[in-house]
């Protein structure tokens, strides 16, 4: 009996040490170890300013403190690089800017908890229901910057909650003075290069693009459960 108790104790201690080791590792290292690609290192023209690395986002909470690169599943990373190449073909001085990419479920839970019980929760995939495509590394929040690194005007900031960010009524929003024609054209340029690379836009967020559908992700890809 004593030997059994000793074995169980050692197993529990081993498990606790493993969990502590997992928690001690940065999300950067965990994403890299999971085989995800830091797309800004694969294509150094792609800029990264992760909006959830600070509290100046729609949640009002800093969600990342140990991620500096934009990680994506290799399939999605290759597609973003293709979009970058298409943008440079059309406008050599412009570059893509990633504002959010792969998002582990631990971060998704913190994001949802920050807005739970408010209207903002409608904009966040519920982790209890499997999360969203960011949690597979198959979605990206992205925009375009000019030769000075300034974001092109798109009518709203990335992460804006409201109809002004929708993509299905842009012409009427121009007529109503909600966005300018220049801003509409910039959105069209972003959609042109991203869809040429295989991404699909999201109706309610001009900056959000999915590489596959949720059902395709569930069937063929792995959720980032850490």
SVG drawing of the C-alpha trace seen along z (x, -y; Angstrom):
<svg xmlns="http://www.w3.org/2000/svg" viewBox="-27 -63 39 65">
<polyline fill="none" stroke="black" stroke-width="0.4" points="0.0,0.0 2.8,-2.4 4.5,-1.8 1.2,-2.5 0.8,-5.8 4.4,-6.8 3.8,-6.1 0.6,-8.1 2.4,-11.0 5.3,-10.9 2.8,-10.9 0.9,-13.9 4.1,-15.8 5.3,-15.0 1.9,-16.2 2.1,-19.4 5.7,-20.1 4.6,-19.5 1.7,-22.0 4.0,-24.5 6.4,-24.1 3.6,-24.6 2.4,-27.7 5.9,-29.1 6.5,-28.9 5.5,-31.9 2.7,-31.8 5.3,-32.6 7.2,-29.5 4.1,-27.3 2.8,-28.5 6.2,-27.8 6.4,-24.4 2.9,-23.6 4.2,-24.1 2.7,-27.5 4.5,-30.0 5.5,-33.6 4.3,-35.0 6.2,-38.3 9.4,-36.4 8.6,-34.3 7.9,-37.6 9.7,-40.5 7.7,-43.1 4.6,-42.1 4.2,-44.4 2.7,-43.3 1.0,-45.5 -1.0,-43.1 -4.0,-45.1 -4.6,-42.8 -1.0,-43.2 -2.2,-46.4 -5.5,-47.5 -6.4,-49.9 -8.9,-47.5 -12.6,-46.9 -12.3,-44.7 -10.3,-47.3 -8.1,-44.5 -4.5,-43.4 -4.8,-39.9 -1.3,-39.2 1.9,-39.9 4.2,-37.4 3.5,-37.3 5.3,-39.6 4.9,-37.9 1.8,-37.0 1.5,-33.2 -0.8,-31.3 -1.3,-27.8 1.2,-27.1 -1.7,-26.9 -3.0,-30.3 0.5,-31.8 1.3,-30.8 -1.9,-32.5 -1.1,-35.7 2.4,-35.8 0.6,-35.3 -1.7,-38.2 1.4,-40.3 3.0,-39.5 -0.2,-40.5 -0.3,-43.8 3.3,-44.6 2.5,-43.8 -0.3,-46.4 1.2,-48.9 4.9,-48.3 5.2,-50.8 2.3,-49.3 2.6,-46.5 0.2,-44.3 -0.2,-45.0 -1.5,-42.1 -3.4,-43.2 -4.3,-39.7 -3.7,-36.2 -3.7,-32.8 -5.3,-33.1 -5.0,-30.2 -8.1,-29.2 -6.7,-30.5 -6.7,-34.0 -10.2,-33.4 -11.5,-32.6 -10.1,-35.8 -11.5,-37.8 -15.0,-36.4 -14.9,-36.8 -14.0,-40.5 -17.2,-41.2 -19.6,-38.5 -23.0,-40.0 -22.5,-43.0 -23.5,-43.7 -19.8,-43.3 -20.1,-39.6 -22.0,-39.3 -18.6,-40.0 -16.6,-37.3 -16.7,-33.6 -17.8,-31.7 -15.1,-29.4 -17.7,-27.1 -19.0,-26.6 -15.7,-25.8 -14.4,-29.3 -13.7,-30.6 -11.2,-30.4 -8.6,-32.6 -8.4,-29.6 -7.2,-27.4 -4.7,-30.0 -6.9,-30.2 -8.2,-33.7 -6.4,-37.0 -7.2,-40.6 -5.3,-42.7 -5.0,-46.0 -2.6,-47.9 0.1,-50.5 1.7,-53.0 5.4,-53.5 5.7,-55.4 4.0,-52.6 0.7,-54.6 -2.5,-52.6 -4.6,-53.4 -7.9,-55.1 -10.6,-52.5 -13.5,-54.4 -13.1,-52.9 -10.3,-51.6 -9.7,-47.9 -11.8,-46.4 -14.6,-49.0 -18.0,-47.7 -20.8,-49.0 -22.4,-49.0 -19.7,-51.4 -17.3,-48.4 -19.7,-46.3 -18.7,-45.5 -22.1,-45.0 -23.3,-48.6 -20.2,-50.5 -21.6,-52.3 -24.6,-53.6 -22.3,-54.6 -20.3,-56.7 -23.5,-58.4 -24.5,-59.1 -21.1,-60.5 -20.3,-57.7 -17.2,-56.7 -15.3,-58.3 -14.8,-56.9 -11.1,-56.7 -11.8,-54.6 -14.1,-52.3 -11.4,-51.9 -8.9,-51.0 -11.2,-48.3 -11.7,-47.0 -8.0,-46.8 -7.6,-44.8 -10.3,-42.4 -8.9,-42.1 -5.5,-40.9 -6.8,-38.7 -9.5,-37.0 -6.9,-36.5 -4.9,-34.5 -7.9,-32.3 -9.3,-34.2 -13.0,-35.0 -14.1,-38.3 -16.4,-38.7 -19.5,-40.8 -19.4,-42.7 -15.6,-43.4 -13.7,-44.8 -10.4,-43.7 -11.3,-40.1 -10.5,-37.2 -11.1,-33.5 -9.0,-30.9 -11.5,-28.1 -15.0,-27.6 -15.6,-26.6 -16.8,-23.1 -13.6,-22.7 -11.5,-23.7 -13.2,-21.3 -12.7,-18.4 -9.1,-19.0 -7.3,-21.2 -6.4,-21.3 -7.8,-23.7 -5.2,-25.7 -6.1,-24.3 -3.3,-25.8"/>
</svg>
